[in-house]
């Protein structure tokens, strides 16, 4: 029987896929930055899920998520994504952020 992916992994993978679909081939600095940040976010989450001590990785994921949200807003301001796309991406980011925040609180409590 195969294991089902965690919601944090599933949501992060979906957001990374969405960002790469929209910015993966972009030749501008913002598009490249968005793609690289989304990939770095996913990498940090994958490593946190596998690490015996995930503290550093989950904090890094939180930092990448903060940057990703900011750059998504900038992409909208520059007309690279429309309002609906921005709202979708930020909703996904918020879902991921709540999961990361819960994990960080649990780590602090232990």
FENUR-V422036 format. One line per field, one symbol per residue. ss: DSSP state (H for helix, E for strand, - for the rest). phi: phi as a letter, one per 40 degrees, with the letter a starting at -180 (. if undefined). burial: # if it has 24 or more other ideal C-beta (glycine too) atoms within 12 Angstrom, else .. A space follows every 50 residues. Layout:
BEGIN
ss->???
phi->???
burial->???
END
This chain:
BEGIN
ss->------HHHHHHHHHHHHHHHHH-----HHHHHHHHHHHHHHHHHHHHHH ----HHHHHHHHHHHHHHHHHHHHHHH-----HHHHHHHHHHHHHHHHHH HHHHHHHHH-
phi->.cccccdccdccccccdcccccbcbccccccccccccccccccccccccc ccbcdcccccdccccccddcccccccdcgcbcdccccccccccccccccc cccccccccc
burial->.......##.######.##..##......##.##########.######. ...#..######.##.###.##..##...##....#..##.##..##.## ..##......
END
